[in-house]
Amino acid sequence: MKTRALVIAGLSVLIFFGAIWADHRGTVPVPLVPTAQGHCVLPTALMRREHMMLLRQVREQIVRDDKNDRTDRLTNCIACHVQTNSAGAPIPINQRGQFCAACHTYVGVHLDCFACHATVPQKAVSIANLMGTKGEQAAYSIPRVILQNAPASLSRGHS
Amino acid sequence: MTGDRTDLVSDAAPEEGHDPSRRRLFALAGGAVAAVLTPGVTLFARTLTVGSGKTPVRYGLLIDSTRCTQGCDACVTACQDYNGLSKKITPDTAQWIRKVTVTDPQTGLTRSFPVMCQHCAQATCVDVCPTGASYRRPDGIVLVDKHRCIGCRYCLMACPYKARSFVGRVVKDQKPWAPRGKGTAEACTMCVERVMDGKAPACVTACAERGKKAMVFGNLHDPKSEIAQKLAQFPTTTIRADLGLEPGVHYRGI
Protein backbone atom coordinates (compact mmCIF):
# COMPACT_ATOMS: atom_id res chain seq x y z
CA MET A 1 0.00 0.00 0.00
CA LYS A 2 2.70 2.33 1.02
CA THR A 3 4.77 1.44 -2.03
CA ARG A 4 1.89 2.10 -4.37
CA ALA A 5 1.29 5.55 -2.86
CA LEU A 6 4.97 6.28 -3.17
CA VAL A 7 5.04 5.22 -6.84
CA ILE A 8 1.99 7.36 -7.66
CA ALA A 9 3.47 10.33 -5.88
CA GLY A 10 6.76 9.87 -7.69
CA LEU A 11 5.05 9.60 -11.05
CA SER A 12 2.98 12.72 -10.39
CA VAL A 13 6.09 14.67 -9.53
CA LEU A 14 7.78 13.36 -12.67
CA ILE A 15 4.84 14.28 -14.91
CA PHE A 16 4.50 17.71 -13.29
CA PHE A 17 8.12 18.70 -13.75
CA GLY A 18 8.29 16.90 -17.07
CA ALA A 19 5.43 19.00 -18.34
CA ILE A 20 7.07 22.19 -17.15
CA TRP A 21 10.33 21.15 -18.76
CA ALA A 22 8.65 20.17 -22.05
CA ASP A 23 6.69 23.41 -22.11
CA HIS A 24 9.84 25.37 -21.54
CA ARG A 25 11.69 23.49 -24.25
CA GLY A 26 8.79 23.82 -26.68
CA THR A 27 8.61 27.58 -26.49
CA VAL A 28 10.07 29.06 -29.63
CA PRO A 29 10.64 32.77 -29.35
CA VAL A 30 8.46 34.83 -31.68
CA PRO A 31 10.79 36.05 -34.40
CA LEU A 32 11.98 39.61 -34.50
CA VAL A 33 11.02 40.55 -38.00
CA PRO A 34 13.24 43.28 -39.42
CA THR A 35 11.23 46.37 -40.26
CA ALA A 36 11.21 47.80 -43.73
CA GLN A 37 11.64 51.32 -44.94
CA GLY A 38 8.62 52.90 -46.56
CA HIS A 39 5.01 51.84 -46.57
CA CYS A 40 3.64 48.48 -47.48
CA VAL A 41 1.02 47.88 -50.11
CA LEU A 42 -1.44 46.60 -47.53
CA PRO A 43 -1.84 46.83 -43.75
CA THR A 44 0.55 44.56 -41.87
CA ALA A 45 -2.16 42.28 -40.48
CA LEU A 46 -3.54 41.68 -43.96
CA MET A 47 -0.11 41.13 -45.43
CA ARG A 48 0.75 38.56 -42.78
CA ARG A 49 -2.32 36.56 -43.66
CA GLU A 50 -2.66 37.18 -47.37
CA HIS A 51 0.76 37.94 -48.81
CA MET A 52 0.99 34.63 -50.61
CA MET A 53 -2.35 35.28 -52.33
CA LEU A 54 -1.22 38.73 -53.35
CA LEU A 55 2.11 37.46 -54.64
CA ARG A 56 0.41 34.77 -56.66
CA GLN A 57 -2.16 37.16 -58.05
CA VAL A 58 0.41 39.76 -59.02
CA ARG A 59 2.70 37.16 -60.53
CA GLU A 60 -0.08 35.91 -62.79
CA GLN A 61 -0.84 39.46 -63.84
CA ILE A 62 2.76 40.30 -64.63
CA VAL A 63 3.77 37.02 -66.24
CA ARG A 64 0.61 36.07 -68.05
CA ASP A 65 -1.51 39.18 -68.42
CA ASP A 66 1.26 41.57 -69.46
CA LYS A 67 0.57 43.99 -66.61
CA ASN A 68 4.16 44.97 -66.37
CA ASP A 69 3.41 48.20 -64.54
CA ARG A 70 2.46 46.37 -61.35
CA THR A 71 4.78 47.73 -58.73
CA ASP A 72 3.65 45.42 -55.91
CA ARG A 73 5.92 42.69 -57.21
CA LEU A 74 8.30 40.39 -55.40
CA THR A 75 11.42 42.29 -56.48
CA ASN A 76 10.06 45.44 -54.87
CA CYS A 77 9.10 43.58 -51.69
CA ILE A 78 12.71 42.43 -51.45
CA ALA A 79 14.15 45.84 -52.26
CA CYS A 80 12.12 47.39 -49.42
CA HIS A 81 12.57 44.65 -46.82
CA VAL A 82 16.21 43.78 -47.32
CA GLN A 83 18.69 44.50 -44.53
CA THR A 84 22.27 45.53 -44.99
CA ASN A 85 25.32 44.25 -43.19
CA SER A 86 27.96 46.43 -41.58
CA ALA A 87 29.70 46.83 -44.91
CA GLY A 88 26.49 48.12 -46.45
CA ALA A 89 25.94 45.09 -48.63
CA PRO A 90 22.43 43.62 -48.77
CA ILE A 91 21.85 40.39 -46.83
CA PRO A 92 19.89 37.71 -48.72
CA ILE A 93 16.25 37.96 -47.68
CA ASN A 94 16.00 34.21 -47.16
CA GLN A 95 18.96 34.04 -44.82
CA ARG A 96 18.36 33.04 -41.19
CA GLY A 97 16.64 35.81 -39.28
CA GLN A 98 15.97 37.93 -42.33
CA PHE A 99 12.54 39.17 -43.34
CA CYS A 100 11.24 36.14 -45.20
CA ALA A 101 13.15 33.45 -43.35
CA ALA A 102 12.36 34.71 -39.84
CA CYS A 103 8.63 34.03 -40.08
CA HIS A 104 8.83 31.05 -42.37
CA THR A 105 11.19 29.29 -39.99
CA TYR A 106 8.93 30.12 -37.07
CA VAL A 107 5.78 28.73 -38.68
CA GLY A 108 7.64 25.88 -40.36
CA VAL A 109 6.48 26.73 -43.87
CA HIS A 110 8.97 25.99 -46.61
CA LEU A 111 9.29 28.70 -49.21
CA ASP A 112 10.74 27.98 -52.61
CA CYS A 113 10.52 31.42 -54.20
CA PHE A 114 14.25 31.77 -53.91
CA ALA A 115 15.14 28.66 -55.82
CA CYS A 116 14.69 30.95 -58.82
CA HIS A 117 14.26 34.52 -57.63
CA ALA A 118 17.12 36.76 -56.60
CA THR A 119 17.45 37.21 -52.85
CA VAL A 120 19.08 40.63 -52.96
CA PRO A 121 17.95 43.62 -54.97
CA GLN A 122 20.08 44.91 -57.74
CA LYS A 123 19.81 47.97 -59.88
CA ALA A 124 19.50 47.23 -63.56
CA VAL A 125 22.96 47.67 -64.99
CA SER A 126 23.57 49.36 -68.28
CA ILE A 127 25.14 47.21 -70.92
CA ALA A 128 28.04 49.63 -71.24
CA ASN A 129 28.81 49.19 -67.53
CA LEU A 130 28.43 45.48 -67.85
CA MET A 131 31.25 45.40 -70.34
CA GLY A 132 33.60 46.99 -67.84
CA THR A 133 34.75 45.09 -64.82
CA LYS A 134 32.84 46.97 -62.14
CA GLY A 135 29.35 46.73 -63.56
CA GLU A 136 28.42 43.69 -61.55
CA GLN A 137 28.93 45.42 -58.22
CA ALA A 138 26.27 48.03 -58.88
CA ALA A 139 24.52 48.95 -55.65
CA TYR A 140 20.88 48.29 -55.06
CA SER A 141 18.36 50.96 -54.32
CA ILE A 142 15.09 51.25 -52.51
CA PRO A 143 12.42 51.65 -55.17
CA ARG A 144 11.06 55.13 -55.47
CA VAL A 145 7.56 53.91 -55.92
CA ILE A 146 5.49 53.58 -52.82
CA LEU A 147 2.54 51.65 -53.95
CA GLN A 148 -0.88 53.00 -54.25
CA ASN A 149 -2.58 50.58 -56.57
CA ALA A 150 -3.05 47.79 -54.07
CA PRO A 151 -6.14 45.76 -54.83
CA ALA A 152 -9.20 46.85 -52.88
CA SER A 153 -9.85 43.38 -51.62
CA LEU A 154 -8.07 40.11 -51.79
CA SER A 155 -10.39 37.23 -52.16
CA ARG A 156 -9.24 33.93 -50.78
CA GLY A 157 -8.70 31.21 -53.35
CA HIS A 158 -8.10 33.58 -56.19
CA SER A 159 -4.92 33.06 -58.07
CA MET B 1 -6.49 30.03 -72.25
CA THR B 2 -5.31 31.87 -75.25
CA GLY B 3 -7.01 31.83 -78.57
CA ASP B 4 -3.90 30.70 -80.36
CA ARG B 5 -5.06 27.20 -81.03
CA THR B 6 -8.26 25.36 -81.56
CA ASP B 7 -9.11 23.86 -78.27
CA LEU B 8 -12.02 22.22 -76.70
CA VAL B 9 -12.79 23.42 -73.26
CA SER B 10 -15.10 21.38 -71.19
CA ASP B 11 -16.66 23.57 -68.62
CA ALA B 12 -17.70 21.18 -65.91
CA ALA B 13 -18.93 22.20 -62.47
CA PRO B 14 -18.46 25.96 -62.30
CA GLU B 15 -15.39 26.79 -60.29
CA GLU B 16 -15.29 29.42 -57.66
CA GLY B 17 -14.97 32.85 -59.15
CA HIS B 18 -15.61 31.55 -62.64
CA ASP B 19 -18.56 32.86 -64.54
CA PRO B 20 -19.42 30.44 -67.35
CA SER B 21 -21.73 32.90 -69.05
CA ARG B 22 -18.93 35.44 -69.27
CA ARG B 23 -16.67 32.83 -70.74
CA ARG B 24 -19.23 31.95 -73.35
CA LEU B 25 -19.51 35.60 -74.26
CA PHE B 26 -15.75 35.73 -74.84
CA ALA B 27 -15.83 32.58 -76.92
CA LEU B 28 -18.60 33.88 -79.10
CA ALA B 29 -16.88 37.19 -79.48
CA GLY B 30 -13.85 35.31 -80.80
CA GLY B 31 -15.89 33.69 -83.55
CA ALA B 32 -16.20 30.36 -81.88
CA VAL B 33 -18.76 27.60 -81.73
CA ALA B 34 -20.25 26.45 -78.47
CA ALA B 35 -22.37 23.41 -77.85
CA VAL B 36 -24.19 22.63 -74.64
CA LEU B 37 -23.98 18.89 -74.06
CA THR B 38 -25.83 18.71 -70.79
CA PRO B 39 -26.58 21.55 -68.41
CA GLY B 40 -23.25 22.59 -66.95
CA VAL B 41 -21.11 20.90 -69.63
CA THR B 42 -20.38 23.05 -72.63
CA LEU B 43 -17.92 22.47 -75.41
CA PHE B 44 -16.25 25.41 -77.03
CA ALA B 45 -14.42 25.25 -80.32
CA ARG B 46 -12.33 28.30 -80.93
CA THR B 47 -11.09 29.36 -84.30
CA LEU B 48 -7.43 29.27 -85.14
CA THR B 49 -5.91 32.69 -85.06
CA VAL B 50 -2.86 32.81 -87.24
CA GLY B 51 0.08 34.62 -85.70
CA SER B 52 0.87 36.62 -88.79
CA GLY B 53 -2.47 38.41 -88.52
CA LYS B 54 -1.26 41.92 -87.85
CA THR B 55 -1.07 42.78 -84.20
CA PRO B 56 -0.02 46.33 -83.37
CA VAL B 57 3.26 45.14 -81.88
CA ARG B 58 5.48 42.27 -82.85
CA TYR B 59 9.00 42.50 -81.56
CA GLY B 60 11.71 41.02 -83.71
CA LEU B 61 15.35 41.12 -84.61
CA LEU B 62 17.26 41.63 -87.79
CA ILE B 63 20.76 40.15 -87.87
CA ASP B 64 23.04 41.29 -90.64
CA SER B 65 25.43 38.39 -91.19
CA THR B 66 27.41 40.47 -93.69
CA ARG B 67 28.57 42.60 -90.75
CA CYS B 68 28.87 39.95 -88.07
CA THR B 69 32.36 38.51 -87.78
CA GLN B 70 33.60 35.19 -86.57
CA GLY B 71 35.78 36.44 -83.75
CA CYS B 72 33.21 38.72 -82.11
CA ASP B 73 31.03 37.41 -79.29
CA ALA B 74 29.84 40.68 -77.76
CA CYS B 75 26.20 39.58 -77.96
CA VAL B 76 26.86 36.26 -76.24
CA THR B 77 28.84 37.70 -73.33
CA ALA B 78 26.38 40.56 -72.87
CA CYS B 79 23.51 38.08 -72.66
CA GLN B 80 25.36 35.96 -70.13
CA ASP B 81 26.35 38.93 -67.99
CA TYR B 82 23.01 40.67 -68.10
CA ASN B 83 20.88 37.62 -67.44
CA GLY B 84 23.27 35.98 -64.99
CA LEU B 85 23.95 32.90 -67.10
CA SER B 86 26.92 30.66 -66.56
CA LYS B 87 29.87 31.32 -68.87
CA LYS B 88 30.81 27.68 -68.74
CA ILE B 89 28.57 25.75 -71.07
CA THR B 90 27.83 22.24 -69.88
CA PRO B 91 24.84 20.02 -70.67
CA ASP B 92 23.08 21.19 -67.51
CA THR B 93 23.60 24.94 -67.88
CA ALA B 94 21.58 27.21 -70.09
CA GLN B 95 22.62 28.89 -73.27
CA TRP B 96 20.31 31.56 -74.59
CA ILE B 97 22.37 32.77 -77.53
CA ARG B 98 25.23 31.18 -79.41
CA LYS B 99 27.44 32.07 -82.33
CA VAL B 100 27.16 29.82 -85.34
CA THR B 101 29.54 29.69 -88.29
CA VAL B 102 28.31 28.17 -91.53
CA THR B 103 30.14 27.50 -94.76
CA ASP B 104 28.65 26.76 -98.13
CA PRO B 105 30.63 23.68 -99.27
CA GLN B 106 30.17 24.57 -102.92
CA THR B 107 31.32 28.16 -102.84
CA GLY B 108 33.29 28.31 -99.63
CA LEU B 109 31.30 31.33 -98.47
CA THR B 110 31.53 31.53 -94.69
CA ARG B 111 29.12 33.42 -92.49
CA SER B 112 29.02 33.85 -88.73
CA PHE B 113 25.95 34.98 -86.85
CA PRO B 114 24.19 34.57 -83.53
CA VAL B 115 21.26 32.19 -83.10
CA MET B 116 18.82 32.49 -80.24
CA CYS B 117 15.13 31.82 -79.66
CA GLN B 118 13.52 32.83 -82.95
CA HIS B 119 10.27 33.93 -81.22
CA CYS B 120 8.15 32.16 -83.82
CA ALA B 121 4.59 33.15 -84.56
CA GLN B 122 3.78 29.44 -84.80
CA ALA B 123 6.01 28.39 -81.94
CA THR B 124 6.40 24.63 -81.71
CA CYS B 125 7.47 24.88 -78.08
CA VAL B 126 4.13 26.46 -77.25
CA ASP B 127 2.30 23.75 -79.16
CA VAL B 128 3.92 20.85 -77.36
CA CYS B 129 4.01 22.26 -73.84
CA PRO B 130 1.75 20.05 -71.72
CA THR B 131 1.22 22.57 -68.93
CA GLY B 132 0.87 25.82 -70.82
CA ALA B 133 4.15 27.07 -69.40
CA SER B 134 5.52 27.93 -72.84
CA TYR B 135 3.53 30.83 -74.09
CA ARG B 136 3.60 33.57 -76.63
CA ARG B 137 2.94 37.11 -75.52
CA PRO B 138 0.68 39.34 -77.58
CA ASP B 139 3.77 41.29 -78.61
CA GLY B 140 5.34 38.17 -80.11
CA ILE B 141 7.88 37.33 -77.42
CA VAL B 142 7.89 33.62 -76.56
CA LEU B 143 8.56 32.91 -72.90
CA VAL B 144 8.52 30.14 -70.31
CA ASP B 145 6.34 30.65 -67.28
CA LYS B 146 8.61 28.82 -64.87
CA HIS B 147 5.88 28.65 -62.26
CA ARG B 148 4.09 26.24 -64.56
CA CYS B 149 7.08 24.48 -66.12
CA ILE B 150 7.47 20.89 -64.94
CA GLY B 151 10.79 20.35 -66.70
CA CYS B 152 9.57 17.71 -69.17
CA ARG B 153 11.82 19.06 -71.93
CA TYR B 154 9.30 18.53 -74.71
CA CYS B 155 10.04 22.05 -75.89
CA LEU B 156 13.74 21.27 -76.15
CA MET B 157 12.84 18.43 -78.48
CA ALA B 158 10.27 20.40 -80.46
CA CYS B 159 12.35 23.49 -81.18
CA PRO B 160 14.03 23.14 -84.58
CA TYR B 161 16.48 25.91 -83.63
CA LYS B 162 17.72 24.18 -80.47
CA ALA B 163 17.02 27.42 -78.72
CA ARG B 164 15.71 26.00 -75.47
CA SER B 165 17.91 24.86 -72.61
CA PHE B 166 17.18 22.89 -69.52
CA VAL B 167 18.60 24.02 -66.22
CA GLY B 168 19.89 20.89 -64.57
CA ARG B 169 21.65 22.29 -61.55
CA VAL B 170 20.93 24.64 -58.70
CA VAL B 171 21.29 28.25 -59.79
CA LYS B 172 22.65 30.92 -57.49
CA ASP B 173 23.08 34.69 -57.77
CA GLN B 174 20.24 35.21 -60.18
CA LYS B 175 19.46 38.66 -61.46
CA PRO B 176 16.22 40.14 -60.12
CA TRP B 177 15.01 40.63 -63.70
CA ALA B 178 15.88 37.08 -64.77
CA PRO B 179 14.61 34.50 -62.28
CA ARG B 180 15.98 31.08 -63.15
CA GLY B 181 16.08 27.80 -61.33
CA LYS B 182 16.79 24.12 -61.48
CA GLY B 183 14.30 21.90 -63.23
CA THR B 184 12.87 24.34 -65.74
CA ALA B 185 13.31 25.01 -69.43
CA GLU B 186 14.38 28.42 -70.56
CA ALA B 187 15.48 30.39 -73.58
CA CYS B 188 16.15 33.89 -74.79
CA THR B 189 13.50 36.23 -73.38
CA MET B 190 14.40 39.01 -75.80
CA CYS B 191 15.28 40.79 -72.53
CA VAL B 192 11.59 41.39 -71.98
CA GLU B 193 12.25 43.57 -68.91
CA ARG B 194 14.47 45.87 -70.93
CA VAL B 195 12.01 45.93 -73.81
CA MET B 196 9.23 46.94 -71.42
CA ASP B 197 11.46 49.78 -70.28
CA GLY B 198 11.83 50.93 -73.86
CA LYS B 199 15.35 49.59 -74.28
CA ALA B 200 16.77 47.15 -76.80
CA PRO B 201 17.81 43.67 -75.68
CA ALA B 202 21.27 43.32 -74.12
CA CYS B 203 22.73 41.55 -77.17
CA VAL B 204 21.58 44.27 -79.55
CA THR B 205 22.91 47.04 -77.32
CA ALA B 206 26.23 45.24 -76.91
CA CYS B 207 26.49 44.63 -80.65
CA ALA B 208 25.98 48.33 -81.28
CA GLU B 209 28.37 49.46 -78.56
CA ARG B 210 31.16 46.91 -78.79
CA GLY B 211 30.34 44.70 -81.74
CA LYS B 212 29.86 45.18 -85.44
CA LYS B 213 26.48 46.92 -85.37
CA ALA B 214 24.96 43.87 -86.98
CA MET B 215 21.74 43.63 -84.95
CA VAL B 216 18.56 45.67 -85.13
CA PHE B 217 15.71 45.33 -82.69
CA GLY B 218 12.24 46.73 -83.13
CA ASN B 219 8.58 46.37 -83.86
CA LEU B 220 8.14 44.40 -87.07
CA HIS B 221 4.58 45.61 -87.46
CA ASP B 222 5.37 49.31 -87.30
CA PRO B 223 6.25 50.43 -90.83
CA LYS B 224 8.10 53.43 -89.42
CA SER B 225 10.44 51.39 -87.23
CA GLU B 226 14.05 50.96 -88.26
CA ILE B 227 13.72 47.20 -88.45
CA ALA B 228 10.63 47.28 -90.69
CA GLN B 229 12.28 49.77 -93.03
CA LYS B 230 15.45 47.70 -93.28
CA LEU B 231 13.43 44.55 -93.92
CA ALA B 232 11.70 46.37 -96.75
CA GLN B 233 15.03 47.59 -98.10
CA PHE B 234 17.02 44.44 -98.74
CA PRO B 235 16.29 40.73 -98.99
CA THR B 236 16.35 38.79 -95.77
CA THR B 237 15.38 35.33 -94.72
CA THR B 238 14.67 33.35 -91.61
CA ILE B 239 16.41 30.15 -90.59
CA ARG B 240 14.51 27.11 -91.84
CA ALA B 241 11.88 29.32 -93.42
CA ASP B 242 10.55 26.13 -95.03
CA LEU B 243 9.11 25.06 -91.69
CA GLY B 244 6.67 27.95 -91.83
CA LEU B 245 7.01 28.89 -88.19
CA GLU B 246 7.27 32.58 -89.04
CA PRO B 247 10.21 33.43 -86.79
CA GLY B 248 10.58 36.95 -85.47
CA VAL B 249 14.33 36.87 -86.05
CA HIS B 250 15.36 37.74 -89.58
CA TYR B 251 18.80 37.27 -91.13
CA ARG B 252 20.50 39.08 -93.94
CA GLY B 253 23.16 37.47 -96.05
CA ILE B 254 22.65 33.79 -95.33
Chai-1 contact restraints between the chains, C-beta under 6 A:
chainA,res_idxA,chainB,res_idxB,connection_type,confidence,min_distance_angstrom,max_distance_angstrom,comment,restraint_id
A,V63,B,D145,contact,1.0,0.0,6.0,A-B,restraint_1
A,N68,B,M196,contact,1.0,0.0,6.0,A-B,restraint_2
A,T75,B,P176,contact,1.0,0.0,6.0,A-B,restraint_3
A,A115,B,G181,contact,1.0,0.0,6.0,A-B,restraint_4
A,C116,B,P179,contact,1.0,0.0,6.0,A-B,restraint_5
A,C116,B,R180,contact,1.0,0.0,6.0,A-B,restraint_6
A,C116,B,G181,contact,1.0,0.0,6.0,A-B,restraint_7
A,H117,B,P179,contact,1.0,0.0,6.0,A-B,restraint_8
A,A118,B,Q174,contact,1.0,0.0,6.0,A-B,restraint_9
A,A118,B,P176,contact,1.0,0.0,6.0,A-B,restraint_10
A,Q122,B,P176,contact,1.0,0.0,6.0,A-B,restraint_11
A,I127,B,A78,contact,1.0,0.0,6.0,A-B,restraint_12
A,I127,B,A202,contact,1.0,0.0,6.0,A-B,restraint_13
A,I127,B,T205,contact,1.0,0.0,6.0,A-B,restraint_14
A,I127,B,A206,contact,1.0,0.0,6.0,A-B,restraint_15
A,A128,B,E209,contact,1.0,0.0,6.0,A-B,restraint_16
A,L130,B,D81,contact,1.0,0.0,6.0,A-B,restraint_17
A,M131,B,R210,contact,1.0,0.0,6.0,A-B,restraint_18
A,G157,B,E16,contact,1.0,0.0,6.0,A-B,restraint_19
A,H158,B,G17,contact,1.0,0.0,6.0,A-B,restraint_20
